[in-house]
Amino acid sequence: MSGFEFQKKVSLSICGREFELSALDRGYLDGLLRLYAQIMSLQGQYERAQALLLCDAPKAEQVQRAGQEILEANGLLLLSARQFLQTALGENGYWEIFQNRPVNTREHLQLCTYLFEQLLEEGAEDAGEDSLEDVYDAWAQ
């Protein structure tokens, strides 16, 4: 009789460090359910404010308002992305990656997206789905 063994988790290499994660880890699920939708909403807010600056001959008040909205959305994006990553990777894991890096919202968002995509693929494999589109369709129902 063989003993019980836990299923292997996905091993992800992030900046030369290995992290074992699962789409069903409490931290990842919590981050996904609470923070990822918030991140996507804030990114839309940031892009709308940025579009105001790129329109033909914006007025001074538009530039000032858009600039303030960009700064606010960027700060909230960074905070939400940081919370997601700390929840998914653990606080120590987060700091192992970012401790010696300048604060950069784009890098935080890129890592959030990477984690989401990798663990979504893992979930598709576990469910026997053929593609990410199948998983999206299944979640949408």
C-alpha positions as CSV (number, residue, x, y, z in Angstrom):
1,M,0.0,0.0,0.0
2,S,1.4,3.4,-0.9
3,G,1.1,6.4,1.3
4,F,-0.6,9.7,0.7
5,E,1.3,12.4,-1.3
6,F,0.2,15.9,-2.1
7,Q,-0.1,16.8,-5.8
8,K,2.8,18.7,-7.1
9,K,2.3,22.4,-7.5
10,V,3.5,24.5,-10.4
11,S,7.0,25.7,-10.0
12,L,7.6,29.2,-11.3
13,S,10.9,30.9,-11.7
14,I,10.6,34.6,-10.9
15,C,13.8,36.7,-11.1
16,G,15.9,33.6,-10.4
17,R,13.9,32.4,-7.4
18,E,11.6,29.4,-7.5
19,F,8.1,29.6,-6.2
20,E,5.6,26.7,-5.9
21,L,2.1,27.9,-6.5
22,S,-1.3,26.4,-7.1
23,A,-4.4,28.0,-8.5
24,L,-6.2,26.7,-5.4
25,D,-3.8,28.2,-2.8
26,R,-5.7,30.4,-0.4
27,G,-3.4,33.4,-1.0
28,Y,-3.7,33.2,-4.7
29,L,-7.5,32.7,-4.7
30,D,-7.9,35.5,-2.2
31,G,-5.7,37.8,-4.3
32,L,-7.5,36.9,-7.5
33,L,-11.0,37.3,-6.2
34,R,-10.4,40.5,-4.2
35,L,-7.7,42.3,-6.1
36,Y,-7.3,41.2,-9.7
37,A,-10.7,42.7,-10.8
38,Q,-9.8,45.9,-8.9
39,I,-6.4,46.0,-10.7
40,M,-8.2,45.7,-14.1
41,S,-10.6,48.4,-13.2
42,L,-7.9,50.8,-12.1
43,Q,-5.9,50.1,-15.2
44,G,-8.9,51.2,-17.2
45,Q,-9.2,54.4,-15.2
46,Y,-5.5,55.1,-15.7
47,E,-5.8,54.6,-19.5
48,R,-8.8,56.9,-19.7
49,A,-7.0,59.6,-17.9
50,Q,-3.9,59.1,-20.1
51,A,-6.1,59.4,-23.2
52,L,-7.2,62.9,-22.0
53,L,-3.6,64.0,-22.2
54,L,-3.2,62.6,-25.7
55,C,-6.1,64.3,-27.3
56,D,-5.6,67.2,-29.7
57,A,-4.6,70.4,-27.9
58,P,-5.9,69.6,-24.4
59,K,-6.8,72.6,-22.2
60,A,-4.7,73.4,-19.1
61,E,-7.5,72.3,-16.8
62,Q,-7.8,69.0,-18.7
63,V,-4.0,68.4,-18.3
64,Q,-4.1,69.2,-14.6
65,R,-7.2,67.0,-14.0
66,A,-5.8,64.1,-16.1
67,G,-2.4,64.4,-14.4
68,Q,-4.0,64.1,-11.0
69,E,-6.1,61.2,-12.1
70,I,-3.1,59.4,-13.5
71,L,-1.1,59.9,-10.3
72,E,-4.0,58.7,-8.2
73,A,-4.8,55.6,-10.4
74,N,-1.0,54.8,-10.6
75,G,-0.7,54.8,-6.9
76,L,-3.8,52.7,-6.4
77,L,-2.6,50.3,-9.2
78,L,0.7,49.8,-7.4
79,L,-0.9,49.3,-4.1
80,S,-3.4,46.7,-5.4
81,A,-0.7,44.9,-7.5
82,R,1.6,44.8,-4.4
83,Q,-1.2,43.4,-2.3
84,F,-2.0,40.7,-4.9
85,L,1.6,39.7,-5.2
86,Q,2.2,39.6,-1.4
87,T,-1.0,37.5,-1.1
88,A,0.0,35.1,-3.9
89,L,3.7,34.8,-3.2
90,G,3.8,35.6,0.5
91,E,5.3,38.8,1.9
92,N,8.8,37.3,2.1
93,G,8.5,36.1,-1.5
94,Y,7.4,39.5,-2.6
95,W,10.3,41.3,-0.9
96,E,12.8,38.7,-2.3
97,I,11.8,39.9,-5.8
98,F,11.4,43.6,-5.2
99,Q,13.6,44.6,-2.4
100,N,16.5,46.0,-4.5
101,R,14.3,47.3,-7.4
102,P,13.0,50.8,-7.9
103,V,9.3,51.0,-7.5
104,N,7.7,50.4,-10.9
105,T,4.0,49.9,-11.4
106,R,4.4,48.3,-14.8
107,E,6.7,45.6,-13.4
108,H,4.2,44.8,-10.7
109,L,1.4,44.5,-13.2
110,Q,3.5,42.4,-15.6
111,L,4.2,39.9,-12.7
112,C,0.5,39.9,-11.7
113,T,-0.4,39.0,-15.3
114,Y,2.3,36.3,-15.5
115,L,1.0,34.7,-12.3
116,F,-2.6,34.8,-13.5
117,E,-1.7,33.3,-16.9
118,Q,0.5,30.5,-15.4
119,L,-2.0,29.5,-12.8
120,L,-4.9,29.7,-15.2
121,E,-3.0,27.2,-17.5
122,E,-2.5,25.0,-14.5
123,G,-6.2,25.1,-13.7
124,A,-7.0,24.2,-17.3
125,E,-4.6,21.2,-17.2
126,D,-6.1,20.1,-13.9
127,A,-9.6,20.3,-15.3
128,G,-8.6,18.6,-18.6
129,E,-9.4,21.7,-20.6
130,D,-7.8,22.1,-24.1
131,S,-7.1,25.8,-24.0
132,L,-7.2,29.0,-22.0
133,E,-10.3,30.0,-24.0
134,D,-12.1,26.8,-22.7
135,V,-11.3,27.9,-19.1
136,Y,-12.5,31.5,-19.7
137,D,-15.7,30.1,-21.2
138,A,-16.2,27.7,-18.3
139,W,-15.7,30.5,-15.8
140,A,-18.0,32.8,-17.7
141,Q,-20.9,30.4,-17.4
